[in-house]
Amino acid sequence: MKIIIGSDHAGFTYKNILLTTLTAAGYEVLDLGTYTSAATDYPDHAAAVARAILEKKGERGILVCGSAVGVSIAANKFKGIRAGVCHDTYSAHQSVEHDDVNILCMGERVIGIELAKDISFAFLKASFTHEERHIKRLAKITAIENEEL
């Protein structure tokens, strides 16, 4: 599976650790920055990851900022992106299984790195269930996107 990863300065350290960890686990990872710890704007990196997912440069994305909230808000402005804030492993796999989330958002200032690794693997190993009730709900989300975005 090819993963797209990005962060702002507040998620830079975790992004680099996750990049190394995921690569060592056999994932192909495309790093869209930031590439330094200098202050940067999270919407720029969230947009880059969202666009890469929509352009099919990777199957799933991971975004890291200080809280995860900012990157989630920015990424969710793109039609077809379902970015979820997950700070536990249950939410990470359930968000994929039920909501077909395609971008995981985590906050470096919220959780420890070992938990961030566990969350990443839970997210990446999960699959959408394709159950009728979830398909119906996703269709409603798509209808909202088509009407509102």
N, C-alpha and C positions, 0 to 999 in steps of 0.2 A: 504494500500500500504506500502510495506517495502522500506525504504530509507537507502542508504549507505552514510555516511558523513565522510569527512576527511579534514584536513588542515595541513599547516605547522605552524611555530610559528607566522607568520605574520597574519594568519587567525584564530588563536587559540581562541580569545575572541568571535568572531562572531560564530565560529563553536559551541561553548558551548551554546551560547544563542539560536541559531537555533535548536540545539538538544533538549533543554528544550521546546522551542516554538512548534516544530513539534510533540514532544511526547504529549504535552498537547492538541494538536489538533487531536490526535488519530492516528497519524502515528507511525508505528514501525520503530525505527531508530537504525541502527548498526553503532557505532562510531569506526572508524579505526584509530583514532589519528590525530594528535599528542595529547598527554595527559599532556603536560606541555608547558610553554611559552619559554622554552630553545630553542635556535636556532636548526633548523632541515632542512633537504633538501626536498623541495616540490616535486621533482620527485618520491621520495619514497612513499609519501602519495597519489599522483595521481595514481601511479601504483597499489597500494593496492585497491583503490576504483574501478579502471577500471577492475582489475581482479575479484573483488567481483561481479561486474555487469555481467561480462562475465560468471561467475560461477553460476549465477542466485541466488545469496544470497540476492538480492534486485532488485526491478524493476527500480529504478532511483537512481542516485547519485548526491551529492552536494559536491563540492570542494571549499575551501576558502583559498586564499593566499593573499599577499599584493595587487597585481594588477589583479589577475585572469589569466593573460597571461601565466605564467609559468606552472601552473597546467593544463591549457587547452592544451598547446603544448605537455606536457608529456602524458596526458590521450589519446590524439588523435593518439599516436603511436601504439595503440592496435586496431587490426582488430575488427570491430563491435562496436567500441566506437565512439560516436559523441558527443564531449564535446564542449559546446558553452559558450562563455563569454557573460553574460547578466547583464547589469547594469540599465535596465528599465523593466517594467512589460510587455510591448508589445513584446519585443524580447524574453522574457522568455516563454510566451505562444506560440508565433508564431514559435519559434524554435522547439517546440514539434509538433505543428500542421502541419508544412510544412516539417521539416527536421528530424523528429523523434529523436531529441536530447535526449540522455539518461543520460548525466551528465551536470549539471548546474555548471558553474564556476563564482565565484564572488570575488571581491577585497575588503578586509576590509579597505584598505587605499584609496578607491575610492568612496564608497557610505556609507550612514548612515545605522544604524542597522534597523530602521523601514522600510526603502526601501528594505533592504536585506530580511526582513521577507515577505514583499509584493511580491517581485520577486520570492521567494521560493514557496509561495502558488500559484502564477500564473503558474509557471513551473509544479508543482505537480498536479494541477487541469486540465491541458491541456491534450488533446488526439490527437494522430496522425489522420489526416483526411482520409487517405487511398485514396485520390484523385489520379487518374491516372497520372496526371502531376507530382505529388510529388513522387509517386512510381517509375516512369521513372527516375527521377533525383537521387533518392537514389540508383537505380540500377547502374547508372553511377559512383556514389561514390564507391559502392562496387567493381565495375570493376577496378577502380583506386587502391583501397586497395589491391585487389588480384594481380595486376600487380606490384605495387610499394613496398608493405610492405612484 
